[in-house]
Amino acid sequence: MTKIDSGVARCDRRLWCAVIIQAATDMDMRVPKVKPSPSNPNRNADKLTENIEEIRKDARDWFLSTDKSVGAFGWICDTLDLDYHKIQSLSMTREGRRILTGDDNRKKQAVEDIGEDI
């Protein structure tokens, strides 16, 4: 297993932290209120709801996976020397996901902080 040296590959570290943040953001996706189209009053809204539910499930499954292949949550944590269990635990609650993602004004800072604070 290769650790990423933060001095050599800071951009790689930020990229993989951003993947964690995106997965946490995906878990909080909300179904927007969609005005039905005249030709298919429910079809568009139903498909959108189905897609968002699938994205949320995929993100949750990714955090809960024990997979260690490249790009998997466990691999990212191992590679960046992050606390897998702590981040996984945070990802399972709305408040924990807020800690992981930061608010809209500090998304970029959250990417930089994830490895330092967690």
C-alpha positions in Angstrom: 0.0 0.0 0.0 1.4 3.4 -1.0 1.0 6.4 1.2 0.7 9.8 -0.6 3.4 12.1 0.6 1.5 15.4 1.2 4.5 17.4 0.2 4.9 15.6 -3.2 1.3 14.9 -4.1 -0.9 17.6 -2.4 -3.1 17.8 -5.5 -3.7 14.0 -5.3 -4.6 14.3 -1.6 -7.1 17.1 -2.3 -8.6 15.1 -5.2 -9.2 12.0 -3.1 -10.5 14.1 -0.2 -12.9 15.7 -2.6 -14.2 12.3 -3.6 -15.1 11.6 0.1 -16.8 15.0 0.3 -18.7 14.4 -2.9 -20.0 11.0 -1.6 -21.1 12.7 1.7 -22.8 15.4 -0.4 -24.5 12.8 -2.5 -26.0 11.1 0.6 -27.8 14.4 1.4 -29.3 14.9 -2.1 -32.9 16.1 -2.0 -35.5 15.5 -4.5 -36.4 18.9 -6.0 -40.0 19.8 -6.5 -40.5 19.2 -10.2 -43.5 20.6 -12.1 -45.0 17.8 -14.1 -44.9 18.1 -17.9 -48.3 18.3 -19.6 -47.6 15.1 -21.6 -46.3 13.0 -18.7 -47.5 14.5 -15.4 -45.7 12.0 -13.2 -43.0 10.3 -15.3 -40.3 13.0 -15.0 -40.7 13.5 -11.3 -40.7 9.7 -10.6 -37.6 9.1 -12.7 -35.7 12.0 -11.0 -36.7 10.7 -7.6 -35.5 7.2 -8.6 -32.2 8.5 -9.8 -31.6 10.5 -6.6 -32.5 7.6 -4.4 -30.0 5.4 -6.4 -27.2 8.0 -6.0 -27.8 8.2 -2.3 -27.8 4.4 -1.9 -24.6 4.1 -4.0 -22.9 6.7 -1.8 -24.0 5.0 1.4 -22.9 1.6 0.1 -19.5 3.1 -0.9 -18.9 4.4 2.7 -19.9 1.0 4.1 -17.9 -1.1 1.7 -14.8 -3.0 2.9 -13.3 -2.9 -0.6 -9.7 -1.8 -0.7 -9.3 -1.5 -4.5 -8.2 1.8 -6.0 -10.8 4.5 -5.6 -12.7 2.6 -2.9 -13.4 4.4 0.4 -11.1 2.0 2.3 -8.3 2.5 -0.2 -8.6 6.3 0.0 -8.5 6.3 3.8 -5.5 3.9 3.8 -3.6 5.9 1.1 -4.2 9.2 2.8 -3.7 7.8 6.3 -7.2 8.9 7.3 -9.3 7.4 10.2 -11.6 5.0 8.2 -13.9 4.3 11.1 -14.3 7.9 12.2 -15.1 9.2 8.7 -17.4 6.3 8.0 -19.2 7.0 11.3 -19.5 10.7 10.4 -20.9 9.9 7.0 -23.8 8.0 8.5 -25.5 11.1 10.1 -26.6 14.4 8.6 -24.6 16.3 11.3 -21.5 14.2 10.6 -21.8 14.8 6.8 -22.0 18.6 7.6 -18.7 18.2 9.4 -17.2 16.4 6.4 -18.5 18.7 3.8 -18.5 22.1 5.4 -21.1 24.6 4.4 -21.3 26.1 0.9 -18.9 28.9 1.8 -16.1 26.6 2.8 -16.2 23.6 0.6 -12.7 24.2 -0.7 -11.4 24.5 2.9 -13.2 21.3 3.9 -11.3 19.5 1.2 -8.0 20.8 2.6 -9.0 20.1 6.2 -10.4 16.6 5.9 -7.0 14.9 6.4 -5.8 17.3 9.1 -8.9 17.4 11.3 -10.2 13.9 11.0 
